Amino acid sequence: YSALEWVLKMDCQVVKTSKVGLVTSCFSQLEGGEIKTRVEFVLGVIRGLGSNMQLKERKEFAKRIYALGSIQPPDPRNILNCYYDRKTSRLACYAQENASITFDDISVTEPPVIKTVDIQTNLDIIRPWLRALRPFIVVGPEGAGKTMLLRHAFSEIKAANIATINCSSQTDSKNVIGKLFECCSMFNTNSGRVLR
């Protein structure tokens, strides 16, 4: 409860949301029956409530939550770049993956993903949302890698089809509806028509 109060008091959300939205975001990182330890719970709270904060505030928030949970992060200088390692039953730091990329791996439409520490961290934040089919927004400057991150995350889901809508100030509901009709099929159900 004190974590939620701190987030509300700091008013540091990137995308403004309600108290219910914050709680839902937090729970989305805790559901699925995978959370079995206090350490996993604390990490889920940090990811759930902190995912909508600027980096500076997110780090401060993580420090507070680790302290509340009496947990020592593996690297206090990089407090957000860790995950729960089930093999060792403790927090571990992400490590830069050494990927060897050949010329054949390079494609203009789907460039290879080098799993940097930041990529691994962000993938672990959005995976629970993807598994639970939860809506979410990825925010960042142009060229930051938002599309690449999402394409890679969706590529891990076998039955996922991706439809991309590049939004601007000129985008309206007709653009979104048109894209839905372009990518989906309409079915009649007991409750009316649905797109799938």
MDTraj code that builds the backbone (N, CA, C; nanometers):
import mdtraj as md
import numpy as np

residues = "TYR SER ALA LEU GLU TRP VAL LEU LYS MET ASP CYS GLN VAL VAL LYS THR SER LYS VAL GLY LEU VAL THR SER CYS PHE SER GLN LEU GLU GLY GLY GLU ILE LYS THR ARG VAL GLU PHE VAL LEU GLY VAL ILE ARG GLY LEU GLY SER ASN MET GLN LEU LYS GLU ARG LYS GLU PHE ALA LYS ARG ILE TYR ALA LEU GLY SER ILE GLN PRO PRO ASP PRO ARG ASN ILE LEU ASN CYS TYR TYR ASP ARG LYS THR SER ARG LEU ALA CYS TYR ALA GLN GLU ASN ALA SER ILE THR PHE ASP ASP ILE SER VAL THR GLU PRO PRO VAL ILE LYS THR VAL ASP ILE GLN THR ASN LEU ASP ILE ILE ARG PRO TRP LEU ARG ALA LEU ARG PRO PHE ILE VAL VAL GLY PRO GLU GLY ALA GLY LYS THR MET LEU LEU ARG HIS ALA PHE SER GLU ILE LYS ALA ALA ASN ILE ALA THR ILE ASN CYS SER SER GLN THR ASP SER LYS ASN VAL ILE GLY LYS LEU PHE GLU CYS CYS SER MET PHE ASN THR ASN SER GLY ARG VAL LEU ARG".split()
xyz = np.array([
    [0.0817, -0.1193, 0.0000],
    [0.0000, 0.0000, 0.0000],
    [0.0862, 0.1258, 0.0000],
    [0.1932, 0.1255, 0.0767],
    [0.2796, 0.2437, 0.0814],
    [0.3478, 0.2681, -0.0536],
    [0.3718, 0.1606, -0.1298],
    [0.4314, 0.1762, -0.2631],
    [0.3361, 0.2528, -0.3548],
    [0.2089, 0.2162, -0.3517],
    [0.1086, 0.2842, -0.4336],
    [0.0942, 0.4301, -0.3922],
    [0.0916, 0.4546, -0.2635],
    [0.0808, 0.5926, -0.2134],
    [0.1993, 0.6770, -0.2584],
    [0.3197, 0.6199, -0.2567],
    [0.4381, 0.6934, -0.2997],
    [0.4272, 0.7308, -0.4472],
    [0.3838, 0.6357, -0.5293],
    [0.3685, 0.6618, -0.6729],
    [0.2667, 0.7735, -0.6954],
    [0.1543, 0.7678, -0.6255],
    [0.0510, 0.8710, -0.6411],
    [0.1003, 1.0069, -0.5927],
    [0.1728, 1.0083, -0.4827],
    [0.2241, 1.1340, -0.4270],
    [0.3280, 1.1981, -0.5184],
    [0.4154, 1.1148, -0.5781],
    [0.5227, 1.1671, -0.6639],
    [0.4687, 1.2186, -0.7967],
    [0.3531, 1.1709, -0.8404],
    [0.2932, 1.2145, -0.9670],
    [0.3962, 1.2128, -1.0802],
    [0.4582, 1.0956, -1.0997],
    [0.5684, 1.0838, -1.1955],
    [0.5371, 0.9860, -1.3089],
    [0.4104, 0.9723, -1.3426],
    [0.3721, 0.8794, -1.4483],
    [0.4034, 0.9382, -1.5857],
    [0.4532, 0.8559, -1.6735],
    [0.4786, 0.8983, -1.8112],
    [0.3449, 0.9183, -1.8830],
    [0.2564, 0.8207, -1.8687],
    [0.1208, 0.8289, -1.9237],
    [0.0267, 0.8298, -1.8040],
    [-0.0475, 0.9369, -1.7879],
    [-0.1362, 0.9510, -1.6722],
    [-0.2378, 0.8381, -1.6691],
    [-0.2565, 0.7833, -1.5509],
    [-0.3537, 0.6765, -1.5313],
    [-0.4175, 0.6917, -1.3944],
    [-0.5217, 0.6176, -1.3713],
    [-0.5939, 0.6241, -1.2443],
    [-0.5290, 0.5326, -1.1408],
    [-0.5775, 0.5414, -1.0190],
    [-0.5317, 0.4524, -0.9119],
    [-0.5610, 0.3067, -0.9499],
    [-0.6782, 0.2838, -1.0079],
    [-0.7149, 0.1488, -1.0520],
    [-0.6189, 0.1020, -1.1615],
    [-0.5836, 0.1911, -1.2533],
    [-0.4885, 0.1560, -1.3590],
    [-0.3530, 0.1171, -1.3029],
    [-0.3076, 0.1893, -1.1995],
    [-0.1795, 0.1565, -1.1365],
    [-0.1846, 0.0200, -1.0673],
    [-0.2926, -0.0042, -0.9947],
    [-0.3072, -0.1328, -0.9253],
    [-0.3147, -0.2468, -1.0268],
    [-0.3885, -0.2265, -1.1353],
    [-0.3988, -0.3282, -1.2393],
    [-0.2620, -0.3568, -1.3002],
    [-0.1841, -0.2516, -1.3234],
    [-0.0496, -0.2689, -1.3777],
    [0.0370, -0.3494, -1.2820],
    [0.0244, -0.3203, -1.1544],
    [0.1008, -0.3942, -1.0540],
    [0.0596, -0.5411, -1.0524],
    [-0.0704, -0.5666, -1.0461],
    [-0.1190, -0.7050, -1.0429],
    [-0.0804, -0.7818, -1.1681],
    [-0.0713, -0.7118, -1.2815],
    [-0.0370, -0.7802, -1.4064],
    [0.1023, -0.8427, -1.4000],
    [0.1897, -0.7875, -1.3161],
    [0.3238, -0.8444, -1.3007],
    [0.3273, -0.9544, -1.1948],
    [0.2167, -0.9703, -1.1212],
    [0.2132, -1.0668, -1.0107],
    [0.1263, -1.1887, -1.0387],
    [0.0417, -1.1818, -1.1422],
    [-0.0514, -1.2914, -1.1665],
    [0.0133, -1.4038, -1.2460],
    [-0.0599, -1.5085, -1.2643],
    [-0.0122, -1.6210, -1.3449],
    [0.0434, -1.7350, -1.2626],
    [0.0427, -1.7210, -1.1301],
    [0.0887, -1.8290, -1.0438],
    [0.2384, -1.8501, -1.0415],
    [0.3148, -1.7581, -1.1018],
    [0.4596, -1.7751, -1.1069],
    [0.5303, -1.7155, -0.9867],
    [0.4660, -1.6266, -0.9134],
    [0.5272, -1.5595, -0.7990],
    [0.5179, -1.6521, -0.6785],
    [0.6334, -1.6964, -0.6319],
    [0.6354, -1.7911, -0.5200],
    [0.7161, -1.7396, -0.4009],
    [0.7958, -1.6353, -0.4191],
    [0.8816, -1.5867, -0.3115],
    [0.8614, -1.4370, -0.2901],
    [0.9079, -1.3905, -0.1750],
    [0.9017, -1.2478, -0.1429],
    [0.9844, -1.1672, -0.2437],
    [1.0979, -1.2203, -0.2837],
    [1.1844, -1.1507, -0.3794],
    [1.1121, -1.1324, -0.5127],
    [1.0448, -1.2365, -0.5617],
    [0.9687, -1.2263, -0.6867],
    [0.8554, -1.1245, -0.6724],
    [0.7913, -1.1240, -0.5560],
    [0.6824, -1.0291, -0.5312],
    [0.7339, -0.8854, -0.5374],
    [0.8443, -0.8594, -0.4695],
    [0.9016, -0.7241, -0.4684],
    [0.9409, -0.6821, -0.6098],
    [1.0039, -0.7711, -0.6837],
    [1.0425, -0.7391, -0.8212],
    [0.9189, -0.7118, -0.9070],
    [0.8116, -0.7891, -0.8870],
    [0.6869, -0.7659, -0.9598],
    [0.6246, -0.6311, -0.9279],
    [0.6295, -0.5901, -0.8015],
    [0.5767, -0.4583, -0.7627],
    [0.6590, -0.3467, -0.8279],
    [0.7902, -0.3624, -0.8271],
    [0.8767, -0.2620, -0.8904],
    [0.8454, -0.2505, -1.0391],
    [0.8320, -0.3631, -1.1055],
    [0.8027, -0.3616, -1.2495],
    [0.6614, -0.3135, -1.2774],
    [0.5655, -0.3582, -1.1979],
    [0.4259, -0.3226, -1.2222],
    [0.3951, -0.1762, -1.1977],
    [0.4377, -0.1242, -1.0824],
    [0.4108, 0.0158, -1.0523],
    [0.5143, 0.1084, -1.1151],
    [0.6350, 0.0588, -1.1366],
    [0.7414, 0.1442, -1.1884],
    [0.7495, 0.1528, -1.3394],
    [0.6790, 0.0656, -1.4098],
    [0.6925, 0.0611, -1.5561],
    [0.6427, 0.1874, -1.6244],
    [0.5630, 0.2676, -1.5557],
    [0.5064, 0.3895, -1.6151],
    [0.5752, 0.5149, -1.5602],
    [0.6979, 0.5007, -1.5109],
    [0.7719, 0.6144, -1.4552],
    [0.8925, 0.6479, -1.5414],
    [0.9361, 0.7719, -1.5292],
    [1.0639, 0.8108, -1.5886],
    [1.1740, 0.7335, -1.5167],
    [1.2883, 0.7166, -1.5818],
    [1.3959, 0.6332, -1.5302],
    [1.4441, 0.6782, -1.3923],
    [1.4635, 0.8063, -1.3713],
    [1.5136, 0.8577, -1.2428],
    [1.4190, 0.8202, -1.1288],
    [1.2901, 0.8444, -1.1477],
    [1.1916, 0.8122, -1.0447],
    [1.1767, 0.6611, -1.0268],
    [1.1887, 0.5868, -1.1362],
    [1.1787, 0.4408, -1.1282],
    [1.2918, 0.3838, -1.0418],
    [1.4132, 0.4385, -1.0565],
    [1.5261, 0.3934, -0.9744],
    [1.5028, 0.4252, -0.8272],
    [1.4559, 0.5456, -0.7981],
    [1.4264, 0.5834, -0.6598],
    [1.3171, 0.4943, -0.6015],
    [1.2148, 0.4674, -0.6819],
    [1.1062, 0.3798, -0.6397],
    [1.1592, 0.2396, -0.6086],
    [1.2449, 0.1857, -0.6957],
    [1.3012, 0.0527, -0.6742],
    [1.3810, 0.0481, -0.5438],
    [1.4595, 0.1522, -0.5157],
    [1.5347, 0.1571, -0.3895],
    [1.4404, 0.1472, -0.2702],
    [1.3313, 0.2231, -0.2763],
    [1.2344, 0.2235, -0.1657],
    [1.1690, 0.0855, -0.1488],
    [1.1307, 0.0237, -0.2596],
    [1.0601, -0.1033, -0.2513],
    [1.1539, -0.2149, -0.2044],
    [1.2776, -0.2160, -0.2529],
    [1.3737, -0.3147, -0.2038],
    [1.3952, -0.2968, -0.0538],
    [1.4049, -0.1723, -0.0079],
    [1.4223, -0.1465, 0.1352],
    [1.3001, -0.1937, 0.2142],
    [1.1795, -0.1654, 0.1624],
    [1.0572, -0.2115, 0.2298],
    [1.0535, -0.3642, 0.2412],
    [1.1025, -0.4314, 0.1403],
    [1.1030, -0.5775, 0.1399],
    [1.2257, -0.6383, 0.2047],
    [1.3143, -0.5528, 0.2565],
    [1.4399, -0.5982, 0.3181],
    [1.5198, -0.6864, 0.2225],
    [1.5302, -0.6404, 0.0985],
    [1.6007, -0.7159, -0.0056],
    [1.7156, -0.6310, -0.0587],
    [1.8310, -0.6922, -0.0719],
    [1.9490, -0.6259, -0.1257],
    [1.9583, -0.6558, -0.2752],
    [1.9472, -0.5539, -0.3620],
    [1.9615, -0.5803, -0.5061],
    [2.1045, -0.6239, -0.5373],
    [2.1228, -0.7049, -0.6418],
    [2.2570, -0.7558, -0.6721],
    [2.3564, -0.6467, -0.7110],
    [2.3087, -0.5399, -0.7733],
    [2.3961, -0.4284, -0.8118],
    [2.3219, -0.2983, -0.7851],
    [2.3445, -0.2357, -0.6706],
    [2.2715, -0.1123, -0.6365],
    [2.2914, 0.0019, -0.7371],
    [2.3998, 0.0000, -0.8136],
    [2.4222, 0.1048, -0.9141],
    [2.3313, 0.0863, -1.0355],
    [2.2932, -0.0386, -1.0640],
    [2.2029, -0.0710, -1.1750],
    [2.0823, -0.1449, -1.1183],
    [2.0101, -0.0771, -1.0354],
    [1.9065, -0.1378, -0.9518],
    [1.7909, -0.1987, -1.0313],
    [1.7673, -0.1513, -1.1519],
    [1.6556, -0.2007, -1.2323],
    [1.6930, -0.3181, -1.3217],
    [1.8197, -0.3388, -1.3423],
    [1.8654, -0.4388, -1.4397],
    [1.8914, -0.5740, -1.3753],
    [1.7865, -0.6291, -1.3146],
    [1.8018, -0.7605, -1.2544],
    [1.6741, -0.8419, -1.2741],
    [1.6865, -0.9697, -1.2517],
    [1.5747, -1.0625, -1.2675],
    [1.5854, -1.1678, -1.1578],
    [1.4778, -1.2422, -1.1385],
    [1.4798, -1.3499, -1.0397],
    [1.5233, -1.4773, -1.1095],
    [1.6341, -1.5328, -1.0639],
    [1.6893, -1.6564, -1.1200],
    [1.6340, -1.7740, -1.0388],
    [1.5477, -1.8523, -1.0979],
    [1.4845, -1.9636, -1.0268],
    [1.5838, -2.0755, -0.9940],
    [1.6913, -2.0858, -1.0711],
    [1.7905, -2.1895, -1.0430],
    [1.8646, -2.1624, -0.9126],
    [1.8957, -2.0349, -0.8881],
    [1.9697, -1.9992, -0.7669],
    [1.8787, -1.9433, -0.6574],
    [1.7513, -1.9207, -0.6908],
    [1.6527, -1.8635, -0.5980],
    [1.6959, -1.7282, -0.5425],
    [1.7496, -1.6439, -0.6318],
    [1.7884, -1.5093, -0.5916],
    [1.7886, -1.4162, -0.7115],
    [1.8007, -1.2879, -0.6829],
    [1.8111, -1.1894, -0.7893],
    [1.9476, -1.2006, -0.8554],
    [1.9505, -1.1820, -0.9860],
    [2.0752, -1.1838, -1.0622],
    [2.0730, -1.0672, -1.1596],
    [2.1888, -1.0202, -1.1968],
    [2.1995, -0.9113, -1.2943],
    [2.1925, -0.9677, -1.4357],
    [2.1226, -0.8956, -1.5219],
    [2.1257, -0.9313, -1.6632],
    [2.2679, -0.9122, -1.7135],
    [2.3074, -0.9931, -1.8085],
    [2.4391, -0.9801, -1.8703],
    [2.4201, -0.9595, -2.0197],
    [2.5057, -0.8802, -2.0766],
    [2.5039, -0.8578, -2.2207],
    [2.5257, -0.9909, -2.2911],
    [2.4345, -1.0279, -2.3805],
    [2.4518, -1.1516, -2.4560],
    [2.5486, -1.1272, -2.5711],
    [2.6439, -1.2148, -2.5848],
    [2.7383, -1.2049, -2.6956],
    [2.6805, -1.2793, -2.8146],
    [2.6219, -1.2045, -2.9038],
    [2.5586, -1.2640, -3.0216],
    [2.6496, -1.2457, -3.1421],
    [2.6674, -1.3534, -3.2151],
    [2.7423, -1.3403, -3.3394],
    [2.6411, -1.3298, -3.4537],
    [2.6497, -1.2229, -3.5264],
    [2.5563, -1.1970, -3.6357],
    [2.6316, -1.2061, -3.7670],
    [2.5767, -1.2850, -3.8559],
    [2.6367, -1.2979, -3.9884],
    [2.5614, -1.2068, -4.0857],
    [2.6171, -1.1905, -4.2023],
    [2.5545, -1.1073, -4.3042],
    [2.4164, -1.1614, -4.3405],
    [2.4003, -1.2943, -4.3376],
    [2.2721, -1.3565, -4.3713],
    [2.1636, -1.3274, -4.2675],
    [2.2052, -1.2935, -4.1454],
    [2.1094, -1.2629, -4.0387],
    [2.0466, -1.1247, -4.0543],
    [2.1088, -1.0406, -4.1344],
    [2.0650, -0.9017, -4.1448],
    [1.9550, -0.8891, -4.2497],
    [1.8449, -0.8280, -4.2077],
    [1.7307, -0.8057, -4.2958],
    [1.6775, -0.6661, -4.2691],
    [1.6366, -0.5983, -4.3729],
    [1.5823, -0.4633, -4.3562],
    [1.4481, -0.4683, -4.2842],
    [1.3683, -0.5685, -4.3141],
    [1.2343, -0.5751, -4.2556],
    [1.2354, -0.6299, -4.1132],
    [1.3264, -0.7209, -4.0819],
    [1.3349, -0.7750, -3.9464],
    [1.4814, -0.7852, -3.9059],
    [1.5357, -0.6744, -3.8542],
    [1.6768, -0.6777, -3.8136],
    [1.6965, -0.7696, -3.6933],
    [1.8172, -0.8251, -3.6775],
    [1.8428, -0.9124, -3.5621],
    [1.8368, -0.8318, -3.4325],
    [1.8008, -0.8974, -3.3243],
    [1.7932, -0.8321, -3.1944],
    [1.9124, -0.8767, -3.1114],
    [1.9905, -0.7809, -3.0690],
    [2.1001, -0.8089, -2.9779],
    [2.0454, -0.7828, -2.8381],
    [2.0440, -0.8851, -2.7562],
    [1.9802, -0.8746, -2.6251],
    [2.0716, -0.8024, -2.5261],
    [2.0671, -0.6702, -2.5359],
    [2.1384, -0.5882, -2.4393],
    [2.0690, -0.6007, -2.3037],
    [2.1300, -0.5461, -2.2017],
    [2.0703, -0.5486, -2.0684],
    [1.9350, -0.4778, -2.0704],
    [1.9265, -0.3634, -2.1379],
    [1.8000, -0.2897, -2.1452],
    [1.6926, -0.3676, -2.2202],
    [1.7291, -0.4338, -2.3290],
    [1.6325, -0.5143, -2.4043],
    [1.5794, -0.6272, -2.3164],
    [1.6681, -0.6969, -2.2461],
    [1.6252, -0.8060, -2.1592],
    [1.5322, -0.7556, -2.0485],
    [1.5670, -0.6417, -1.9905],
    [1.4837, -0.5829, -1.8844],
    [1.3450, -0.5506, -1.9374],
    [1.3384, -0.4826, -2.0508],
    [1.2088, -0.4437, -2.1075],
    [1.1275, -0.5638, -2.1546],
    [1.1933, -0.6646, -2.2100],
    [1.1211, -0.7862, -2.2493],
    [1.0567, -0.8522, -2.1278],
    [1.1290, -0.8580, -2.0176],
    [1.0733, -0.9199, -1.8970],
    [0.9588, -0.8384, -1.8378],
    [0.9565, -0.7083, -1.8635],
    [0.8449, -0.6254, -1.8166],
    [0.7211, -0.6497, -1.9021],
    [0.7362, -0.6589, -2.0338],
    [0.6169, -0.6701, -2.1195],
    [0.5678, -0.8130, -2.1393],
    [0.6505, -0.9140, -2.1143],
    [0.6066, -1.0534, -2.1342],
    [0.4798, -1.0895, -2.0565],
    [0.4695, -1.0543, -1.9274],
    [0.3441, -1.0885, -1.8572],
    [0.2214, -1.0252, -1.9211],
    [0.2358, -0.9049, -1.9728],
    [0.1228, -0.8382, -2.0390],
    [0.0858, -0.9119, -2.1665],
    [0.1841, -0.9568, -2.2411],
    [0.1571, -1.0309, -2.3643],
    [0.0927, -1.1658, -2.3339],
    [0.1457, -1.2372, -2.2356],
    [0.0888, -1.3683, -2.1995],
    [-0.0563, -1.3561, -2.1558],
    [-0.0878, -1.2486, -2.0827],
    [-0.2245, -1.2302, -2.0313],
    [-0.3126, -1.1513, -2.1286],
    [-0.2589, -1.1181, -2.2465],
    [-0.3312, -1.0395, -2.3471],
    [-0.3804, -0.9057, -2.2903],
    [-0.2964, -0.8412, -2.2123],
    [-0.3290, -0.7118, -2.1529],
    [-0.2872, -0.5997, -2.2475],
    [-0.3660, -0.4953, -2.2541],
    [-0.3248, -0.3806, -2.3356],
    [-0.2146, -0.3017, -2.2646],
    [-0.1228, -0.2465, -2.3421],
    [-0.0188, -0.1611, -2.2853],
    [0.0304, -0.0657, -2.3928],
    [0.0966, 0.0395, -2.3487],
    [0.1504, 0.1405, -2.4395],
    [0.3007, 0.1454, -2.4207],
    [0.3743, 0.1472, -2.5302],
    [0.5190, 0.1636, -2.5250],
    [0.5487, 0.3065, -2.5696],
    [0.6156, 0.3805, -2.4836],
    [0.6424, 0.5224, -2.5080],
    [0.7927, 0.5435, -2.5173],
    [0.8344, 0.6269, -2.6110],
    [0.9752, 0.6610, -2.6232],
    [0.9981, 0.7430, -2.7477],
    [1.1159, 0.8043, -2.7565],
    [1.1450, 0.8878, -2.8735],
    [1.1611, 0.8043, -2.9996],
    [1.1502, 0.8703, -3.1119],
    [1.1679, 0.8043, -3.2409],
    [1.3075, 0.7420, -3.2478],
    [1.3130, 0.6186, -3.2956],
    [1.4407, 0.5498, -3.3113],
    [1.4922, 0.4819, -3.1856],
    [1.4121, 0.4796, -3.0795],
    [1.4572, 0.4202, -2.9534],
    [1.4535, 0.2679, -2.9552],
    [1.3792, 0.2077, -3.0491],
    [1.3726, 0.0626, -3.0584],
    [1.2407, 0.0042, -3.0116],
    [1.1372, 0.0860, -3.0033],
    [1.0060, 0.0380, -2.9577],
    [0.9517, -0.0703, -3.0507],
    [0.9522, -0.0453, -3.1794],
    [0.8991, -0.1411, -3.2766],
    [0.9811, -0.2689, -3.2759],
    [1.1129, -0.2557, -3.2722],
    [1.2000, -0.3727, -3.2702],
    [1.1736, -0.4576, -3.1459],
    [1.1587, -0.3936, -3.0307],
    [1.1304, -0.4647, -2.9067],
    [0.9990, -0.5415, -2.9162],
    [0.8949, -0.4751, -2.9669],
    [0.7643, -0.5398, -2.9777],
    [0.7652, -0.6529, -3.0806],
    [0.8283, -0.6310, -3.1949],
    [0.8360, -0.7382, -3.2962],
    [0.9047, -0.8612, -3.2381],
    [1.0127, -0.8391, -3.1640],
    [1.0843, -0.9523, -3.1045],
    [0.9972, -1.0212, -2.9990],
    [0.9312, -0.9431, -2.9154],
    [0.8449, -1.0021, -2.8119],
    [0.7316, -1.0828, -2.8738],
    [0.6694, -1.0295, -2.9786],
    [0.5611, -1.1035, -3.0443],
    [0.6130, -1.2253, -3.1195],
    [0.7372, -1.2206, -3.1667],
    [0.7928, -1.3364, -3.2374],
    [0.8099, -1.4560, -3.1444],
    [0.8165, -1.4306, -3.0144],
    [0.8268, -1.5389, -2.9164],
    [0.6927, -1.6087, -2.8952],
    [0.5840, -1.5472, -2.9397],
    [0.4509, -1.6052, -2.9279],
    [0.4175, -1.6683, -3.0621],
    [0.3998, -1.7968, -3.0624],
    [0.3861, -1.8716, -3.1879],
    [0.2656, -1.8323, -3.2725],
    [0.1503, -1.8096, -3.2123],
    [0.0282, -1.7857, -3.2900],
    [-0.0051, -1.6376, -3.3043],
    [0.0916, -1.5510, -3.2837],
    [0.0633, -1.4069, -3.2880],
    [0.0794, -1.3510, -3.4288],
    [-0.0172, -1.2727, -3.4697],
    [-0.0081, -1.1950, -3.5928],
    [0.0049, -1.0490, -3.5531],
    [0.0895, -0.9767, -3.6224],
    [0.1152, -0.8383, -3.5864],
    [0.0559, -0.7460, -3.6907],
    [-0.0147, -0.6453, -3.6424],
    [-0.0634, -0.5375, -3.7283],
    [-0.0071, -0.4078, -3.6710],
    [0.0543, -0.3283, -3.7545],
    [0.1180, -0.2057, -3.7087],
    [0.0390, -0.0846, -3.7548],
    [0.0144, 0.0047, -3.6606],
    [-0.0475, 0.1335, -3.6921],
    [0.0476, 0.2407, -3.6427],
    [0.1046, 0.3162, -3.7335],
    [0.1910, 0.4272, -3.6954],
    [0.1032, 0.5493, -3.6739],
    [0.0958, 0.5924, -3.5491],
    [0.0052, 0.7009, -3.5134],
    [0.0756, 0.8356, -3.5178],
    [-0.0020, 0.9365, -3.5464],
    [0.0443, 1.0753, -3.5436],
    [-0.0748, 1.1606, -3.5001],
    [-0.0567, 1.2891, -3.5034],
    [-0.1669, 1.3775, -3.4655],
    [-0.2821, 1.3695, -3.5665],
    [-0.2562, 1.3145, -3.6847],
    [-0.3587, 1.3022, -3.7876],
    [-0.4348, 1.1693, -3.7813],
    [-0.3891, 1.0760, -3.6967],
    [-0.4540, 0.9451, -3.6852],
    [-0.5880, 0.9597, -3.6150],
    [-0.6894, 0.8968, -3.6722],
    [-0.8208, 0.9007, -3.6065],
    [-0.8790, 0.7603, -3.5989],
    [-0.9978, 0.7486, -3.5457],
    [-1.0597, 0.6177, -3.5249],
    [-1.0807, 0.5426, -3.6569],
    [-1.1033, 0.6148, -3.7654],
    [-1.1227, 0.5480, -3.8949],
    [-0.9973, 0.4714, -3.9371],
    [-0.8795, 0.5272, -3.9076],
    [-0.7548, 0.4577, -3.9395],
    [-0.7423, 0.3277, -3.8613],
    [-0.7764, 0.3333, -3.7333],
    [-0.7659, 0.2145, -3.6476],
    [-0.8678, 0.1090, -3.6906],
    [-0.9904, 0.1501, -3.7126],
    [-1.0951, 0.0563, -3.7545],
    [-1.0618, -0.0043, -3.8906],
    [-1.0121, 0.0769, -3.9809],
    [-0.9724, 0.0263, -4.1127],
    [-0.8641, -0.0785, -4.1025],
    [-0.7653, -0.0564, -4.0153],
    [-0.6581, -0.1536, -3.9964],
    [-0.7122, -0.2831, -3.9353],
    [-0.8067, -0.2714, -3.8419],
    [-0.8671, -0.3907, -3.7825],
    [-0.9390, -0.4744, -3.8879],
    [-1.0165, -0.4090, -3.9743],
    [-1.0875, -0.4822, -4.0795],
    [-0.9899, -0.5428, -4.1806],
    [-0.8779, -0.4755, -4.2023],
    [-0.7764, -0.5250, -4.2944],
    [-0.7084, -0.6516, -4.2403],
    [-0.6922, -0.6605, -4.1102],
    [-0.6146, -0.7691, -4.0504],
    [-0.6984, -0.8783, -3.9843],
    [-0.8248, -0.8525, -3.9631],
    [-0.9080, -0.9477, -3.8885],
    [-1.0221, -1.0001, -3.9748],
    [-1.0822, -1.1050, -3.9259],
    [-1.2035, -1.1596, -3.9875],
    [-1.3203, -1.1315, -3.8945],
    [-1.4375, -1.1082, -3.9523],
    [-1.5554, -1.0812, -3.8716],
    [-1.6348, -1.2093, -3.8538],
    [-1.6781, -1.2312, -3.7297],
    [-1.7584, -1.3484, -3.6959],
    [-1.8840, -1.3038, -3.6232],
    [-1.9934, -1.3753, -3.6467],
    [-2.1169, -1.3520, -3.5720],
    [-2.1176, -1.4444, -3.4513],
    [-2.1454, -1.3871, -3.3349],
    [-2.1557, -1.4652, -3.2117],
    [-2.2885, -1.4362, -3.1455],
    [-2.3177, -1.5032, -3.0358],
    [-2.4411, -1.4785, -2.9612],
    [-2.4511, -1.3345, -2.9120],
    [-2.3365, -1.2731, -2.8861],
    [-2.3363, -1.1354, -2.8342],
    [-2.3168, -1.0309, -2.9442],
    [-2.3169, -1.0726, -3.0690],
    [-2.3019, -0.9780, -3.1797],
    [-2.1807, -1.0115, -3.2657],
    [-2.1404, -0.9191, -3.3484],
    [-2.0265, -0.9389, -3.4379],
    [-1.8962, -0.9097, -3.3612],
    [-1.7967, -0.9909, -3.3912],
    [-1.6640, -0.9717, -3.3320],
    [-1.5589, -0.9848, -3.4404],
    [-1.4473, -0.9170, -3.4199],
    [-1.3321, -0.9284, -3.5097],
    [-1.2289, -1.0168, -3.4433],
    [-1.1725, -1.1098, -3.5209],
    [-1.0659, -1.1957, -3.4695],
    [-0.9547, -1.2012, -3.5707],
])
top = md.Topology()
chain = top.add_chain()
for i, resn in enumerate(residues, 1):
    res = top.add_residue(resn, chain, resSeq=i)
    for name in ("N", "CA", "C"):
        top.add_atom(name, md.element.get_by_symbol(name[0]), res)
traj = md.Trajectory(xyz[None], top)
